[in-house]
């Protein structure tokens, strides 16, 4: 089980993607949801944004996790099982499924089983759901779920795939120790760049980035000037050392620090008065929307309405 974690800004774009309304052939199936309507991307995004309004200063409120499994597990992973796994995953991240808006949608566009989990980083009490070290925490949660459900271990699959992929063309062509060293270093640089593309944009400090990279077998070494500002950053994997600027200009120490500062700024809580305004608006909007939905349900299914009440997520 592999969880690819991203933190984004737009619920509208994310809901359109997971529900695949413009590409019905991908077979999007809503497995479970809480606190949001699932009849359309527009309604789902509106419900997410209504609660998000309680934290108007939170720039990236969309937590998106793609949970993927080996193709060998396809028979075992029914929709019901995958829905339970999604909720166990939330609990593993210390996210309360009963006090947080979320939806999990299964896609059928690939041979291996996979689903997309969308979570509001503002819970129903108006508190921010932390994304600190979330990538490294996700790795631990996935390992726990693999054990609990008796699933194939992702690390084993990764090692198998690495053996199947084999050496790069440059490594095959290398005939001297110097050429081999150069080819190995280039491969390490590519892998470090791939890891940074998933992690650097979400970190708020070098410490957070270091923790996010460690599960991928990458170490971060930082040097500072006398005034405390970052002077240089080096990433190390399998004995190969790569400067951040060698991976890409955006990964130099200075540019990374600039990105961290912006992430910290977006994560700051707004003034109390704006919190209250947002909370009042969000709760009023949710109440009105769910009252309308309940009324429509009563009109369409009067007999069923007598036997059970309206449930969030219906």
N, C-alpha and C positions, 0 to 999 in steps of 0.2 A: 504494500500500500504506500503510495507516494502522495503527499499533499503539497501542491504548488500554491503558495500564499502570495496574494497581492493586496495592497490597500489602494483604493481608487477614490475618485471624487464624485462620479456621476451614477446615481441609482438608475436614471433613465436609460443610459447606454448599457449598463450591466443587465438590467432586467430584459431589455430587448435582446441582448445576446443570449442569455440563458434560456429564455422562452422560445427563441428561434422563430418568431412570428413571420419573418420574411423568408425563412428557409425551412418550411415544414418537413422537408425530406430528411432532416437530421433527427427526427423523432424525439423531440424534447418531451419528457414526461415529468410532471411535478410529483415528487414522491412524498413530500411533507412540507408543511409551512406553519409558522406561528406569527400572528399579528399582522398578516398581510393578505390581501386578496390575490388569487392566482388565476383569475379568469382572463387577465390581459396584462401586458407589460406596463401599460399606462397606469392601471389601477395599482399594481404592485409597487411601482416606483412612487406613486403619490402617497401610499401608506408609509413607505420607508421615509420619505421626505418630511411627512407630517411630524414624526417623532424626532427626526434629525434636527428640526427647527429648534428643539430645546438646547442645542449646542451650535448656534450659528457661526461660532468662530472655529469650529472643527473642519478644516479643509477637506481632509480625506476620511469620510465617514463610512465608506463602503469596504467591507472586508470580504474578499472573494477568494475561495479556496477550491481548486480543482483537485478532486480526490480520484486517483487512478489505481487500478488493480491489474495484475497479470491476466492475460487472456485465459490461462488455465483455470481461473477462479469463476469463470462466467456462469457455470451451472449453479454454483453455490450462492452467487450474489443475486438473489431475487430482489425485486423492488422493495419488499418489506424489510429484508435484511439490510439493504443499503440505506434505507431510511433510518433504521436503528443505529447503524454505524455513524451516520451524520450527527445524530443527537449525542452519541457517546463521544464523538470528536469534539463537539462544543463543550461538553462537560469537562473533558480532558484539558481544554484551554481555560477552564474556570469561567466559562460563559454560561449563564443560566438560561436554558432553552425556554423556560416558562416566563422569563422576565426580559426577553430580548426578541426583537423581530428577526426572523430568518426564513429562508426558503431553500429547499434542495431540489435540484432538477437533474434528471438523468438524461444523457445524450446517447444516441445510438449510431453516431457517425463514424465510430472507430471500432476495430475488432475487439479491443480490450474494454472491460467495463469501466465507466467513469461517470462522475457526477459533479455538479457545480453547486457549491454552497455559498449563498449570499447572506451576509449578516450585517445588521446595523450596528455601528460602533457607538451608538447612543442607545442605552437600554431604556426600558419603559419608565424608569425612575428619573431619567434625564442624566444619568451618570455615563461617563465615557468608558467604553470597553478598551482596556489597554492593549496596545500592539507591541509592547516592549519585548524584545527577544522572541517575537512570535514565531519566527521561522525555526529557530532551534527548538522551541517548545513543541512546535508542530511535529518535528521529527520524533520526539519522545512519545507524543500521543499516538502517532501512527504505529510505532513499534509496539506500544501497549495493546492497541486494537488488533494488530496482527496476532499477538499471542492469545488474546481473549477469544478471538473468532477462529483460531487455527488456520490463519491465512499464510500464504507463501511470503517469506521474508523479503522485503524489497531490496535489502543489501545484497542478498544472494542473487537476485535477478540482475542487479546492476553489475555485479562481478561477472556473471555469465555473459551479459551483453557486451561488456568491455572485452572479453576474450573473443567474442564473435566479431566485433568490430575490428580488432587487431590493430596493427601499427598504421600510422598515417603514411601517405605516399613519400613524404620526406624521410621518415624513419626507414622505409623500405629501401630507398635509394642510397642511404648513408652507407659508406664503405670504410670510413676512417673514424677513429675515436672522436676527432673534432667534429666531424659531420654528424655523428650520432648524438653527441652532446647538444649540438645546435638544434637538431630536430626534436630531441626530447624537451629542450627548453621552450621551443615554439609551441609544442603541444600543451605544455603546462600553462603557457601564457594564454592560449585559447580557452582552456578550461577555467582559468582564473577569471578571464573576461566574461565567460558565460555565467559563472557564479555571481560576479559583481552586478551583472545586468538584472539579476533577480533580487539582490539584497541591498545594494548601495542606495537605491532610491527611497527605501523605507527606513533606513537607520537614522538616528538622531545624534550619534556620536561615534567616535572610533571604537569605543568599548562595545557598543551595540553591534557595529559591523563585525568586529572580531568574533563575538559570540555567534552571529549568524553564519559566519564562514567556517567555523570550526567543524560542524557536522559534515561539511563537504571536504574535510581534509586540508583546509587552507589556513595558514597562520598569517596574522597581520603584525608587522613590526613598524613602530612609529618613532620618529626622532623629532625633537622639538628644539626651537631656538631658546635663547636665554629669557626672552620675554614670554615664553609659554606657547607661542604660536607654532603650528605644525611646520616642520622643515622638510620632511620627506616621509614617504610610506613605501614599504616593501611587502609584497605578498610571497609566501613560500609554500610550495607544494612538492612533496616527494624529493626534497633536496634542491629544488630549483627556485631561485630567487628572482622575482620580477618586480621592477619598480612600477608604481602606480601609473606614471606617465608613459611607461612602455606598453601598458595594457590599453591606455587611451587617455587623451588629455583630461577628460572629465574625471579620471580616477587619480589625478595628482593630489598631493596632500592638501594644497590650498583649495582646489575646486571641490574636493570632498567636504572640507570644513565649511565651505560656503553652502553646500547642499544640506549639511546637517543643521546649520543655523536656520535655513528656511523651513526645514521640517519641524524644528522646535517651535518656530514662530507659529506655524499652522496648528500645532498641537496645543497652544495656550488656551486656557479657558477664557471666555468673554466676560465682560462685566456682568455683575449680578442682575442688573435691571434688564439686560438683553436676554439673560437666561429665563427670567420670569415671563417676559413677553413671548418668547419662543415656546415655553412650556404651556402657557395658556392657549396659544394658537393651536399647538399640536394636539392637545387633549380635546379641545373643542371640535377640531376637524375630524379626529378619529371617532369621537362619539357620534357625530352627525353621519359619517360614512357607514359606520356599523349599524346605526339605527335604520338607515335606508336599506342596507343589505338584509337586515332581519325582517323588515317589512316586505321586501320582495320575496324572501324565502317563505314567509307565512302565506303570501298570496299564491305562490306556485305549488307549495306542498303543505296544505293545511293539516293533513292527517299526520304527516311526519313532524310538523312543528309542535304538535301537542305532546309528542313522545320525547322530544329532546330540545334543548335550548340552542340558540345560535352559538357556534364555536368560532373563535378567531382563526382565520386561515381557511375557512370553508370557501 
